[in-house]
């Protein structure tokens, strides 16, 4: 601010400043402002220099010879429809300020020009997809002049539709490579509905032009599932379900991307990668641990602080993957939930994975077990307790439920890839991991061999994080030779269609199937932000395959006037309409995370219509913890 004041004085301009005081807004005199510009501390100046108004200033405003300089993000909202232009300088931090700026990834100081009479708020309705932010106006003004601020949204979209094709893209403007906007059929709807229809058809044409790829989309009327034109400008309660999807014959390059800590936006991920494919299909993926669920985990262990975990996020349930150096990482399947994997031959497989035999090495000391040692009624030398043990307590309150295991034994609590604690004595069974339980003699020997030292209350301590290496027997549904060559596999999904049969059908009770996978257990419920097993409409994402082996991705948008979201019955019925030969379909994470998009190089574009969340606007992908990426042939 002081720099701006000095520049104004050097140009011979009159300078006034208003700042927040205890009694409201104060207007210091020119003499006081001169002292501030010379380096005086405003807080040390006398209030005697304060004046209530100034005729010269009033005349300058009326004559169009004044400009307001506002410092702070509140100016983005308050500088609306004024009689003089403004320049707002701020570093947007609040969600509203970032929405008005169109700045969600970038941080730092920026300046925004607001012409006299201009109001940005109608262009950023917050409850609906952004029409135009300050960022688009600034870009258009730079090339087409200040007259763009006098145009309404309809005129802007008619003249420069390419500027709003990917309205949340902060680094690129214009149409993505390969996109051609089709002509608008006359009388097809309102101007915004016409634009959305053209945008959807342009993306559909791009996807269909890729070898082995076919786009799937439609708007289905609630209850009847009759496919009808998309009511892009719908208001009020949604009357249907908007679905976007793809079928990909050549998806051998599919991969899963997990965030190492905090969720990240796909746009930021693409910008930060060293090498990116020319074209990708990207959707959200499986469920993940949230900070709130991690807090619940530790609250239930308040009386056992040694059993609390430092984990704040990460994938839930089974993982098998190889890093860039080829190192293999495997974790435990926790229940019997749906899994998918990619074989060495590039074929997708869908299966259920209940823990069988295997081995776990702790600091290089291996322990082996058989299928009979998993959740045994009478534990032998080795036992592995999984959260499936809580399935018998389905009616328990998930916010209070705990179950101790391994009394009189030495127990090792394993969460994801972390050894959380080891104890000579019982431990609480985690919903996010397993307990490797050994007879006391064998367990104490293992603790010594691992370099652990006894601590209070039977717990062991270590100076460095223990190393874990898990190697599991193949799932029953996968042949051993196929399993040995798996590129990756992830579990924790919910089965919708299995071997061509829908698990969820109208009038049918799916509770038994849900219980078989473990969804009804209280420990599983402790890993869910909402009741995953409930038949309620939400934004959803499903991934599956056809009988011919093609990969199928479907996203059911929701929580808007355009689309109500879908329940599991509706997902199955609509999936069969769009892909009649669907053989397997798995529900993955949904809600505000549900998104289907594509990337051309480093540029990401939403194809589906994500719902709003605490840090994203309607139609905008939010930061997510896991992504499913399919590399496409050129």
C-alpha positions as CSV (number, residue, x, y, z in Angstrom):
1,X,0.0,0.0,0.0
2,X,2.8,2.4,0.9
3,X,4.4,1.8,-2.4
4,X,1.2,2.7,-4.3
5,X,0.8,5.8,-2.2
6,X,4.4,7.0,-3.0
7,X,3.8,6.4,-6.7
8,X,0.6,8.4,-6.6
9,X,2.2,11.3,-4.8
10,X,5.1,11.2,-7.3
11,X,2.5,11.6,-10.1
12,X,1.0,14.6,-8.3
13,X,-2.2,12.7,-7.4
14,X,-4.3,13.3,-4.3
15,X,-4.3,10.3,-2.0
16,X,-7.0,9.4,0.6
17,X,-7.0,6.3,2.7
18,X,-9.8,4.6,4.7
19,X,-9.0,2.0,7.3
20,X,-11.1,0.1,9.8
21,X,-11.3,1.7,13.2
22,X,-13.1,1.0,16.4
23,X,-15.9,3.4,15.4
24,X,-16.1,2.3,11.8
25,X,-14.4,3.6,8.7
26,X,-12.1,6.6,9.2
27,X,-10.9,9.0,6.5
28,X,-7.5,10.6,7.4
29,X,-6.6,14.0,6.1
30,X,-4.1,14.6,3.3
31,X,-1.5,15.7,5.9
32,X,-1.9,12.5,7.8
33,X,-1.6,10.5,4.6
34,X,1.6,12.4,3.7
35,X,3.1,11.3,7.0
36,X,2.1,7.7,6.4
37,X,3.7,7.8,2.9
38,X,6.9,9.2,4.5
39,X,7.1,6.2,6.7
40,X,5.1,7.1,9.8
41,X,3.3,4.3,11.7
42,X,-0.5,4.9,11.1
43,X,-1.2,3.5,14.6
44,X,0.9,6.3,16.2
45,X,-0.8,9.2,14.4
46,X,-3.3,11.4,16.1
47,X,-7.0,11.0,15.3
48,X,-7.2,14.8,15.0
49,X,-6.3,14.4,11.4
50,X,-9.4,12.4,10.7
51,X,-12.0,14.1,8.5
52,X,-15.6,13.0,7.6
53,X,-15.5,13.9,4.0
54,X,-13.8,16.0,1.3
55,X,-15.5,18.0,-1.4
56,X,-12.5,17.6,-3.8
57,X,-12.7,13.8,-3.4
58,X,-16.5,13.9,-4.0
59,X,-16.1,15.9,-7.2
60,X,-13.3,13.6,-8.4
61,X,-15.5,10.6,-8.0
62,X,-18.5,12.3,-9.7
63,X,-16.2,13.4,-12.6
64,X,-14.7,9.9,-13.1
65,X,-11.3,11.1,-12.0
66,X,-10.9,8.9,-9.0
67,X,-9.9,5.2,-8.5
68,X,-10.2,3.1,-5.3
69,X,-7.3,1.0,-4.2
70,X,-8.5,-1.8,-1.9
71,X,-6.1,-4.0,0.0
72,X,-7.5,-7.3,1.2
73,X,-9.7,-10.0,-0.2
74,X,-12.9,-8.4,1.1
75,X,-12.6,-6.0,-1.7
76,X,-13.4,-8.8,-4.2
77,X,-16.9,-8.9,-2.8
78,X,-17.5,-5.3,-1.7
79,X,-16.3,-3.6,-4.9
80,X,-19.5,-4.2,-6.8
81,X,-21.5,-1.8,-8.9
82,X,-19.5,1.2,-7.6
83,X,-19.4,4.7,-9.2
84,X,-15.6,4.5,-9.5
85,X,-13.2,1.8,-10.7
86,X,-11.2,-0.1,-8.2
87,X,-8.0,-2.1,-8.0
88,X,-8.1,-4.9,-5.4
89,X,-4.8,-6.2,-4.2
90,X,-4.9,-9.4,-2.1
91,X,-3.8,-13.0,-1.5
92,X,-7.1,-14.9,-1.7
93,X,-7.5,-17.4,1.1
94,X,-11.2,-17.8,1.8
95,X,-13.2,-20.1,-0.4
96,X,-15.4,-17.2,-1.6
97,X,-12.4,-15.1,-2.6
98,X,-10.8,-17.9,-4.5
99,X,-14.0,-18.7,-6.3
100,X,-14.5,-15.0,-7.4
101,X,-10.8,-15.0,-8.5
102,X,-11.0,-18.4,-10.2
103,X,-7.8,-19.2,-8.3
104,X,-7.8,-22.5,-6.4
105,X,-4.3,-23.9,-7.0
106,X,-2.2,-20.8,-7.1
107,X,-1.4,-18.8,-4.0
108,X,0.2,-15.4,-3.5
109,X,-0.4,-11.7,-4.0
110,X,-2.5,-10.6,-7.0
111,X,-4.2,-7.5,-8.3
112,X,-7.7,-7.4,-9.8
113,X,-9.2,-4.5,-11.8
114,X,-12.9,-3.8,-11.1
115,X,-14.5,-1.2,-13.5
116,X,-17.1,1.2,-12.3
117,X,-20.5,-0.4,-12.3
118,X,-19.2,-3.9,-12.6
119,X,-20.5,-6.8,-10.4
120,X,-18.8,-10.2,-10.5
121,X,-21.2,-12.0,-8.2
122,X,-23.9,-12.9,-10.8
123,X,-21.1,-14.7,-12.8
124,X,-20.1,-16.8,-9.8
125,X,-23.4,-18.1,-8.4
126,X,-21.6,-20.6,-6.0
127,X,-24.6,-23.0,-6.0
128,X,-24.1,-23.6,-9.7
129,X,-21.2,-23.9,-12.1
130,X,-19.1,-20.7,-12.4
131,X,-20.0,-18.7,-15.6
132,X,-16.9,-16.5,-15.5
133,X,-14.5,-15.4,-12.8
134,X,-12.2,-12.4,-12.5
135,X,-9.5,-14.5,-14.2
136,X,-11.5,-14.9,-17.4
137,X,-12.5,-11.3,-17.5
138,X,-8.8,-10.2,-17.1
139,X,-7.8,-12.5,-19.9
140,X,-10.5,-11.3,-22.2
141,X,-9.8,-7.6,-21.3
142,X,-6.1,-8.1,-22.2
143,X,-7.0,-9.1,-25.7
144,X,-10.4,-7.5,-26.4
145,X,-10.5,-4.4,-24.3
146,X,-12.4,-3.2,-21.3
147,X,-15.7,-3.5,-23.1
148,X,-15.9,-7.1,-22.0
149,X,-16.9,-6.0,-18.6
150,X,-20.1,-4.5,-20.1
151,X,-21.2,-7.9,-21.5
152,X,-23.5,-10.4,-19.9
153,X,-22.7,-14.1,-19.7
154,X,-24.8,-14.9,-22.8
155,X,-22.8,-12.5,-25.0
156,X,-19.5,-13.7,-23.6
157,X,-20.3,-17.3,-24.3
158,X,-21.6,-16.5,-27.8
159,X,-18.4,-14.7,-28.7
160,X,-15.7,-16.7,-26.9
161,X,-17.1,-20.1,-26.0
162,X,-13.6,-21.6,-25.9
163,X,-12.7,-19.4,-22.9
164,X,-15.4,-21.1,-20.8
165,X,-15.0,-24.7,-22.0
166,X,-12.9,-25.5,-19.0
167,X,-13.9,-22.7,-16.7
168,X,-11.9,-24.0,-13.7
169,X,-8.6,-24.4,-15.6
170,X,-6.2,-21.9,-14.0
171,X,-3.3,-22.3,-16.4
172,X,-4.7,-22.7,-19.9
173,X,-7.5,-21.0,-21.8
174,X,-9.1,-21.9,-25.1
175,X,-10.1,-25.4,-26.3
176,X,-8.0,-28.4,-25.3
177,X,-6.1,-30.0,-28.2
178,X,-8.4,-32.2,-30.3
179,X,-11.7,-30.5,-29.1
180,X,-14.0,-29.0,-31.8
181,X,-17.2,-27.3,-30.6
182,X,-20.1,-28.4,-32.8
183,X,-22.7,-26.1,-34.1
184,X,-25.7,-25.5,-31.9
185,X,-29.0,-26.9,-33.3
186,X,-31.6,-24.1,-33.5
187,X,-34.1,-23.9,-30.7
188,X,-32.6,-26.7,-28.7
189,X,-32.8,-24.8,-25.4
190,X,-31.6,-21.8,-23.5
191,X,-28.2,-20.3,-24.3
192,X,-26.5,-22.0,-21.4
193,X,-28.1,-25.4,-22.1
194,X,-27.0,-25.1,-25.7
195,X,-23.4,-24.4,-24.6
196,X,-23.4,-27.4,-22.2
197,X,-24.8,-29.6,-24.9
198,X,-22.1,-28.5,-27.4
199,X,-19.4,-29.0,-24.7
200,X,-20.7,-32.5,-23.9
201,X,-20.9,-33.5,-27.6
202,X,-17.4,-32.1,-28.2
203,X,-15.9,-34.3,-25.5
204,X,-17.9,-37.3,-26.7
205,X,-16.5,-36.8,-30.2
206,X,-13.0,-36.6,-28.9
207,X,-13.2,-39.8,-26.9
208,X,-14.9,-41.7,-29.7
209,X,-12.1,-40.7,-32.1
210,X,-9.6,-42.5,-29.9
211,X,-8.8,-46.1,-30.9
212,X,-10.7,-48.6,-28.8
213,X,-12.6,-46.0,-26.8
214,X,-16.4,-45.3,-26.7
215,X,-18.0,-42.6,-24.7
216,X,-21.2,-43.4,-22.7
217,X,-23.5,-40.8,-21.4
218,X,-27.2,-40.0,-20.9
219,X,-29.8,-38.4,-18.6
220,X,-32.2,-41.0,-17.2
221,X,-35.6,-40.1,-15.7
222,X,-36.0,-41.2,-12.1
223,X,-37.9,-44.4,-11.4
224,X,-38.6,-45.2,-15.1
225,X,-35.0,-44.9,-16.3
226,X,-36.2,-43.5,-19.6
227,X,-33.4,-41.8,-21.4
228,X,-34.2,-38.2,-22.3
229,X,-32.4,-35.0,-23.4
230,X,-30.3,-33.5,-20.7
231,X,-32.0,-30.5,-18.9
232,X,-28.8,-28.5,-18.6
233,X,-30.5,-25.4,-17.2
234,X,-32.8,-27.3,-14.8
235,X,-33.8,-25.6,-11.5
236,X,-35.4,-27.0,-8.4
237,X,-35.4,-30.6,-7.4
238,X,-33.6,-33.0,-9.8
239,X,-35.9,-35.3,-11.8
240,X,-33.2,-37.6,-13.3
241,X,-29.7,-38.9,-13.2
242,X,-26.9,-37.6,-15.4
243,X,-24.3,-40.3,-16.3
244,X,-21.0,-40.0,-18.0
245,X,-18.8,-43.0,-18.8
246,X,-16.3,-44.7,-21.1
247,X,-15.6,-48.1,-22.5
248,X,-11.9,-48.8,-23.3
249,X,-10.8,-51.9,-25.1
250,X,-7.1,-51.0,-24.8
251,X,-6.6,-50.1,-21.2
252,X,-3.4,-52.1,-20.4
253,X,-1.8,-48.8,-19.3
254,X,-4.2,-48.3,-16.4
255,X,-2.7,-47.3,-13.1
256,X,-3.7,-46.1,-9.7
257,X,-2.4,-42.9,-8.1
258,X,-2.5,-42.6,-4.4
259,X,-1.7,-39.3,-2.6
260,X,1.1,-39.6,-0.1
261,X,-0.6,-37.3,2.4
262,X,-3.2,-34.6,1.8
263,X,-5.6,-35.1,-1.1
264,X,-4.6,-33.3,-4.2
265,X,-6.4,-31.9,-7.3
266,X,-5.8,-33.8,-10.5
267,X,-4.7,-30.5,-12.1
268,X,-2.0,-30.1,-9.6
269,X,-0.9,-33.7,-10.0
270,X,-0.6,-33.4,-13.7
271,X,1.4,-30.2,-13.4
272,X,3.8,-31.7,-11.0
273,X,4.5,-34.9,-12.9
274,X,7.8,-35.3,-14.8
275,X,6.3,-37.3,-17.7
276,X,2.6,-37.5,-18.7
277,X,0.9,-39.4,-21.4
278,X,-0.6,-37.6,-24.4
279,X,-4.1,-38.6,-23.4
280,X,-5.7,-40.1,-20.3
281,X,-9.1,-40.9,-18.8
282,X,-9.1,-40.1,-15.1
283,X,-11.6,-40.9,-12.4
284,X,-11.7,-41.0,-8.7
285,X,-11.0,-44.4,-7.2
286,X,-11.4,-46.3,-3.9
287,X,-12.2,-45.2,-0.3
288,X,-9.6,-43.6,1.9
289,X,-9.0,-42.8,5.5
290,X,-10.0,-39.2,6.4
291,X,-8.6,-37.1,9.3
292,X,-12.0,-37.4,11.0
293,X,-11.9,-41.2,10.8
294,X,-8.3,-41.2,12.0
295,X,-9.5,-39.1,15.0
296,X,-12.2,-41.6,15.8
297,X,-9.6,-44.5,15.7
298,X,-7.4,-42.7,18.3
299,X,-10.3,-41.5,20.4
300,X,-11.4,-45.2,20.9
301,X,-7.9,-45.8,22.1
302,X,-7.6,-42.9,24.5
303,X,-6.9,-45.3,27.4
304,X,-4.3,-47.1,25.3
305,X,-2.1,-44.3,23.8
306,X,0.5,-46.7,22.7
307,X,-2.0,-48.2,20.3
308,X,-2.9,-44.9,18.7
309,X,-1.7,-44.3,15.2
310,X,-0.1,-41.3,13.5
311,X,-1.8,-42.1,10.2
312,X,-4.0,-39.3,8.8
313,X,-5.0,-40.7,5.4
314,X,-4.3,-43.4,2.9
315,X,-6.0,-46.2,1.0
316,X,-8.3,-48.5,3.0
317,X,-8.1,-52.2,2.6
318,X,-5.9,-54.3,0.3
319,X,-3.1,-53.0,-1.9
320,X,-0.6,-54.7,-4.2
321,X,1.7,-52.5,-6.3
322,X,5.3,-52.1,-7.5
323,X,7.2,-48.8,-7.3
324,X,9.3,-47.2,-10.0
325,X,12.2,-49.4,-9.0
326,X,10.1,-52.6,-9.1
327,X,9.9,-53.0,-5.3
328,X,6.7,-54.9,-4.4
329,X,4.4,-53.7,-1.7
330,X,1.5,-55.7,-0.4
331,X,-0.9,-55.1,2.5
332,X,-3.6,-57.2,4.2
333,X,-7.2,-57.6,2.9
334,X,-9.3,-56.7,5.8
335,X,-12.8,-58.0,5.0
336,X,-14.1,-59.8,1.9
337,X,-14.7,-56.7,-0.2
338,X,-14.6,-56.2,-3.9
339,X,-11.1,-56.0,-5.5
340,X,-9.8,-55.3,-9.0
341,X,-6.4,-55.9,-10.5
342,X,-4.4,-55.8,-13.7
343,X,-2.7,-59.0,-14.7
344,X,0.7,-59.2,-16.3
345,X,-1.0,-59.7,-19.7
346,X,-3.0,-56.5,-19.3
347,X,-6.3,-58.1,-18.4
348,X,-8.6,-56.7,-15.7
349,X,-9.8,-59.1,-13.1
350,X,-12.5,-58.5,-10.4
351,X,-12.7,-60.7,-7.4
352,X,-13.3,-60.9,-3.6
353,X,-10.3,-61.3,-1.3
354,X,-10.6,-62.9,2.1
355,X,-7.2,-63.4,3.8
356,X,-5.8,-66.9,3.4
357,X,-2.2,-68.0,4.1
358,X,0.9,-65.9,3.8
359,X,3.9,-64.5,5.5
360,X,4.9,-61.2,7.1
361,X,8.5,-60.2,7.7
362,X,9.2,-57.7,10.5
363,X,12.7,-56.2,10.3
364,X,13.6,-59.3,8.2
365,X,12.1,-61.8,10.6
366,X,9.5,-63.8,8.8
367,X,6.3,-65.2,10.3
368,X,4.2,-67.6,8.2
369,X,0.6,-68.7,8.7
370,X,-2.1,-70.9,7.0
371,X,-5.7,-70.2,6.1
372,X,-6.7,-72.0,9.3
373,X,-4.8,-69.5,11.4
374,X,-7.0,-66.6,10.2
375,X,-9.5,-65.5,12.8
376,X,-9.3,-68.8,14.7
377,X,-11.6,-69.7,17.5
378,X,-8.6,-71.3,19.3
379,X,-5.3,-69.6,18.4
380,X,-2.3,-71.8,17.9
381,X,1.4,-70.7,17.6
382,X,0.4,-68.1,15.0
383,X,-2.9,-66.3,14.4
384,X,-4.0,-63.4,12.3
385,X,-7.0,-61.5,13.5
386,X,-8.8,-59.4,10.9
387,X,-11.7,-56.9,11.4
388,X,-14.0,-59.5,9.9
389,X,-14.3,-60.7,13.5
390,X,-16.6,-57.8,14.2
391,X,-19.2,-59.0,11.6
392,X,-21.0,-60.9,14.4
393,X,-21.6,-57.6,16.2
394,X,-23.3,-55.8,13.3
395,X,-25.8,-54.0,15.6
396,X,-23.1,-52.4,17.8
397,X,-22.7,-48.6,17.9
398,X,-19.7,-47.9,15.6
399,X,-18.8,-44.8,17.6
400,X,-18.1,-46.8,20.7
401,X,-17.3,-50.3,19.5
402,X,-14.0,-51.9,20.5
403,X,-12.9,-55.5,20.4
404,X,-9.8,-56.8,22.2
405,X,-7.9,-59.8,20.9
406,X,-4.8,-61.8,21.8
407,X,-5.0,-62.0,25.5
408,X,-2.0,-63.9,27.0
409,X,-0.1,-63.6,23.7
410,X,2.3,-61.2,22.0
411,X,0.5,-59.1,19.4
412,X,1.6,-56.9,16.6
413,X,-0.9,-54.3,15.3
414,X,-0.4,-53.6,11.6
415,X,-2.2,-50.7,9.8
416,X,-1.6,-50.4,6.1
417,X,2.2,-50.5,5.8
418,X,2.9,-49.5,9.4
419,X,3.6,-51.5,12.5
420,X,1.6,-49.4,14.9
421,X,2.5,-51.2,18.1
422,X,3.6,-54.4,19.7
423,X,2.5,-55.7,23.0
424,X,2.9,-58.6,25.4
425,X,-0.9,-58.7,26.1
426,X,-4.2,-58.0,24.5
427,X,-4.7,-55.2,21.9
428,X,-7.7,-53.6,20.3
429,X,-8.5,-54.9,16.9
430,X,-8.3,-52.2,14.2
431,X,-10.8,-51.6,11.5
432,X,-8.0,-50.4,9.2
433,X,-5.5,-53.3,9.7
434,X,-4.9,-56.7,11.3
435,X,-3.3,-58.1,14.4
436,X,-0.4,-60.6,14.0
437,X,-0.7,-62.7,17.2
438,X,1.9,-65.1,18.4
439,X,2.2,-67.4,21.3
440,X,4.1,-65.7,24.2
441,X,7.3,-67.6,23.7
442,X,7.5,-67.1,20.0
443,X,6.3,-63.5,20.2
444,X,8.9,-62.5,22.8
445,X,11.6,-64.1,20.6
446,X,10.4,-62.2,17.6
447,X,10.4,-58.9,19.5
448,X,14.0,-59.5,20.6
449,X,15.1,-60.5,17.1
450,X,13.6,-57.3,15.7
451,X,15.5,-55.2,18.2
452,X,12.4,-54.1,20.2
453,X,12.8,-53.2,23.9
454,X,10.2,-53.8,26.6
455,X,8.4,-50.7,27.7
456,X,5.5,-49.9,30.1
457,X,2.3,-52.0,30.3
458,X,3.7,-54.7,28.2
459,X,4.3,-52.6,25.1
460,X,7.5,-52.6,23.1
461,X,9.5,-49.7,21.9
462,X,11.8,-49.2,18.9
463,X,14.2,-46.5,17.8
464,X,13.5,-46.7,14.0
465,X,10.2,-47.5,12.2
466,X,10.1,-51.3,11.7
467,X,10.2,-52.6,8.2
468,X,7.4,-54.8,6.9
469,X,7.2,-57.1,4.0
470,X,3.9,-59.0,3.4
471,X,3.5,-61.8,0.9
472,X,0.0,-63.4,0.6
473,X,-1.4,-66.5,-0.9
474,X,-3.5,-65.9,-4.0
475,X,-7.3,-65.2,-3.6
476,X,-9.5,-68.2,-4.2
477,X,-10.8,-66.8,-7.5
478,X,-7.4,-66.1,-9.0
479,X,-5.1,-68.8,-10.2
480,X,-1.6,-68.9,-8.5
481,X,0.3,-68.3,-11.8
482,X,-1.9,-65.3,-12.6
483,X,-1.5,-63.9,-9.2
484,X,2.3,-64.1,-9.3
485,X,2.3,-61.9,-12.4
486,X,-0.2,-59.2,-11.2
487,X,0.9,-55.7,-12.0
488,X,-1.3,-54.2,-9.3
489,X,-4.5,-54.9,-7.3
490,X,-6.6,-52.9,-4.9
491,X,-9.5,-53.8,-2.7
492,X,-12.2,-52.2,-0.6
493,X,-15.0,-51.7,-3.2
494,X,-18.6,-52.8,-3.1
495,X,-19.8,-55.3,-5.6
496,X,-22.7,-54.2,-7.9
497,X,-22.6,-56.8,-10.6
498,X,-20.8,-60.1,-10.4
499,X,-20.5,-62.5,-13.3
500,X,-23.3,-60.7,-15.1
501,X,-25.7,-60.8,-12.2
502,X,-26.8,-57.7,-10.4
503,X,-26.4,-57.8,-6.6
504,X,-29.0,-55.0,-6.2
505,X,-32.4,-55.4,-7.8
506,X,-35.8,-53.9,-7.2
507,X,-37.6,-55.6,-4.5
508,X,-34.6,-57.8,-3.6
509,X,-32.8,-57.8,-0.3
510,X,-29.1,-57.3,-0.7
511,X,-28.2,-57.2,3.0
512,X,-26.8,-60.7,3.0
513,X,-24.4,-59.9,0.1
514,X,-23.4,-56.7,1.9
515,X,-22.8,-58.7,5.1
516,X,-20.6,-61.2,3.2
517,X,-18.3,-58.4,2.1
518,X,-18.1,-57.0,5.6
519,X,-19.9,-53.7,5.1
520,X,-22.3,-54.3,8.0
521,X,-19.6,-54.8,10.6
522,X,-19.0,-52.0,13.1
523,X,-15.2,-51.9,12.4
524,X,-15.9,-51.4,8.7
525,X,-18.4,-48.7,9.7
526,X,-15.5,-46.9,11.5
527,X,-13.8,-46.5,8.2
528,X,-16.8,-44.9,6.5
529,X,-17.7,-41.2,6.5
530,X,-21.3,-42.2,5.6
531,X,-23.3,-45.5,5.6
532,X,-21.9,-47.0,2.4
533,X,-24.4,-49.9,2.6
534,X,-27.4,-47.6,2.7
535,X,-29.6,-47.5,-0.5
536,X,-29.6,-43.7,-0.9
537,X,-29.0,-41.5,-3.9
538,X,-25.6,-39.9,-4.0
539,X,-23.0,-39.0,-6.6
540,X,-21.4,-42.4,-7.5
541,X,-18.5,-43.8,-9.4
542,X,-18.4,-47.4,-10.7
543,X,-15.6,-49.3,-12.4
544,X,-16.0,-52.7,-14.2
545,X,-15.6,-54.7,-17.3
546,X,-17.6,-56.3,-20.1
547,X,-17.7,-59.9,-21.1
548,X,-15.3,-59.0,-23.9
549,X,-12.9,-57.6,-21.3
550,X,-13.3,-53.9,-22.0
551,X,-12.8,-51.5,-19.1
552,X,-16.0,-49.7,-18.1
553,X,-16.1,-46.5,-16.0
554,X,-19.4,-44.8,-15.1
555,X,-19.9,-41.7,-13.0
556,X,-23.4,-40.8,-11.8
557,X,-23.5,-37.1,-11.0
558,X,-25.7,-35.8,-8.1
559,X,-26.6,-33.2,-5.5
560,X,-27.8,-30.7,-8.0
561,X,-30.9,-29.6,-9.9
562,X,-29.4,-31.3,-13.0
563,X,-28.9,-34.8,-11.4
564,X,-30.2,-36.5,-8.3
565,X,-27.4,-39.0,-7.9
566,X,-28.0,-42.8,-7.9
567,X,-28.6,-45.6,-5.5
568,X,-27.1,-49.1,-6.1
569,X,-30.3,-50.4,-7.8
570,X,-30.3,-47.5,-10.2
571,X,-26.6,-47.9,-10.9
572,X,-27.1,-51.5,-11.9
573,X,-30.1,-50.8,-14.2
574,X,-28.5,-47.8,-15.9
575,X,-25.2,-49.7,-16.3
576,X,-27.1,-52.4,-18.2
577,X,-28.7,-49.8,-20.4
578,X,-25.4,-48.2,-21.4
579,X,-23.3,-51.4,-21.5
580,X,-25.6,-54.4,-21.9
581,X,-22.8,-56.9,-21.7
582,X,-21.4,-55.6,-18.4
583,X,-20.0,-58.6,-16.5
584,X,-18.5,-57.1,-13.4
585,X,-19.1,-53.7,-11.7
586,X,-17.7,-52.3,-8.5
587,X,-18.8,-49.2,-6.6
588,X,-15.8,-47.1,-5.5
589,X,-15.7,-43.8,-3.6
590,X,-18.4,-41.3,-4.5
591,X,-20.0,-38.2,-3.0
592,X,-18.1,-35.0,-3.7
593,X,-15.1,-37.1,-4.9
594,X,-17.1,-38.6,-7.9
595,X,-15.6,-37.4,-11.1
596,X,-14.8,-38.5,-14.6
597,X,-12.5,-36.4,-16.7
598,X,-9.8,-36.6,-19.3
599,X,-6.4,-35.1,-19.7
600,X,-4.6,-33.9,-22.8
601,X,-1.0,-33.7,-21.8
602,X,-1.0,-31.8,-18.5
603,X,-4.5,-30.3,-19.0
604,X,-7.4,-31.8,-17.1
605,X,-11.0,-31.3,-18.1
606,X,-14.1,-32.4,-16.2
607,X,-16.5,-34.6,-18.3
608,X,-19.0,-35.4,-15.5
609,X,-20.5,-32.8,-13.2
610,X,-19.0,-33.1,-9.8
611,X,-21.0,-31.8,-6.8
612,X,-19.8,-29.0,-4.7
613,X,-17.8,-29.5,-1.5
614,X,-16.1,-27.5,1.1
615,X,-13.2,-26.6,-1.2
616,X,-14.7,-27.0,-4.7
617,X,-17.5,-25.4,-6.8
618,X,-20.3,-27.3,-8.7
619,X,-18.9,-28.9,-11.8
620,X,-15.3,-28.7,-10.4
621,X,-13.2,-31.7,-9.4
622,X,-12.1,-31.5,-5.8
623,X,-8.8,-32.7,-4.3
624,X,-9.0,-36.5,-3.9
625,X,-6.8,-39.2,-2.3
626,X,-6.8,-41.7,-5.1
627,X,-7.2,-41.6,-8.9
628,X,-7.7,-44.2,-11.5
629,X,-5.8,-43.3,-14.7
630,X,-6.2,-44.9,-18.1
631,X,-3.5,-44.1,-20.7
632,X,-5.0,-44.0,-24.2
633,X,-3.4,-44.7,-27.5
634,X,-2.7,-41.7,-29.7
